[in-house]
Amino acid sequence: MSQTRTPSGLHALSFLVAFVALLGAVCAHAAEERNRAPGFDALPRDAKILIMPTDIELFQVSVGGIMEPKADWTDAAHKHFKAALDAKKQALGITSVELSERDADEAAEINAVHGAVARSIWLHHFGSGSHYLPTKEGKLDWSLGESVRVLKEKSGAGYALFSWVRDTYASTERIAAAVVIVALVGFVLPPGGWQNGYASLVDLESGRIVWFNFLTRGTGDLREPEKAAETLDALLARFPVPQ
């Protein structure tokens, strides 16, 4: 015997669909809120952003698990990531400037400070509950300090976009060793390839980090242009575009 859905059943289904959609929207909003400092929603329409040189380094994981820096890979990654940034800033509709080579060299210490602060944010704001800092009250409340004002003076920008990426790739020998170990004893030797990245939007007047995002995954490849662009897209997901 065929059954027809009663009007009450249709209403219940409609309510359930609407509830799920609302719940998804609330969760997405909560995720975005976690990426932004209190009181910051989006960039002003006329905002000028300084694109800081990306702090990138690529490594190869040896058969013994040692991370060996690869200068040629790092040089290629710098080239591909910068090209991706140039394309991305146009897609985002932002007005941007860059430092001269000399000023960029002088700002290397500020870039290093950002890397250290970004790791703290990842650990204490997005990490496990045991690492949360009670004084932060769950808010994105970090700063690079007044030292960034020199960047404002040199560039005329009101904000700066910092990015930091580390990428590792297992050597052929390590991959082969992992296969042999699994075949012999059933023990899985982690190959060692991993990608970590941080991106921060900084108010150059106060030094406050007003937006932050990160990625940590076992995929991605900065040695290839298309995959470098995909990494940047993932790193700048939910970027607060000018409004």
URRA-V862948 format. One line per field, one symbol per residue. ss: DSSP state (h for helix, s for strand, l for the rest). phi: phi as a letter, one per 40 degrees, with the letter a starting at -180 (. if undefined). burial: b if it has 16 or more other C-alpha atoms within 10 Angstrom, else e. A space follows every 50 residues. Layout:
ss=???
phi=???
burial=???
This chain:
ss=llllllhhhhhhhhhhhhhhhhhhhhhhhhhhhhlslllllllllllsss slllssssssslllllssslhhhhhhhhhhhhhhhhhhhhhhllssslll hhhhhhlhhhhhhhhhhhhhhhhhllllhhhllhhhllllllsllhhhhh hhhhhlllsssssssssssslhhhhhhhhhhhhhhllllllllsssssss sssllllsssssssssslllllllhhhhhhhhhhhllllllll
phi=.cbbccdcccccccccccccccccccccccccdccbcdgbbacccccbbc ccdccbabbbccccgccbcbcccccccdcccccccdccccccgbcbbbcc dccccccdcccccddccccccdccbbccdcbcbdccfgbcbbacgccccc ccccbgccbbbbabbbbbbccdccccccccccccbgcccddhcabbabbb bbcccbgcccaaaaaaabbhaccbdcccccccdccbdgcccdb
burial=eeeeeeeeeeeeeeeeeeeeeeeeeeeeeeebbbbbbeeebebeeebbbb bbbbbbbbbbbbbeeebeeeeebbebbbebbbebbeebeeeeebbbebbe eeebeebeebbeebbebbeebbbbbbeeeeebeeeeeebbbbbbbeebbe bbeebebbbbbbbbbbbbbbbeebbebbbeeeeeeeeeeebbbbbbbbbb bbbbbbbbbbbbbbbeeeebbbbebebbbbbbeebbeebbebe
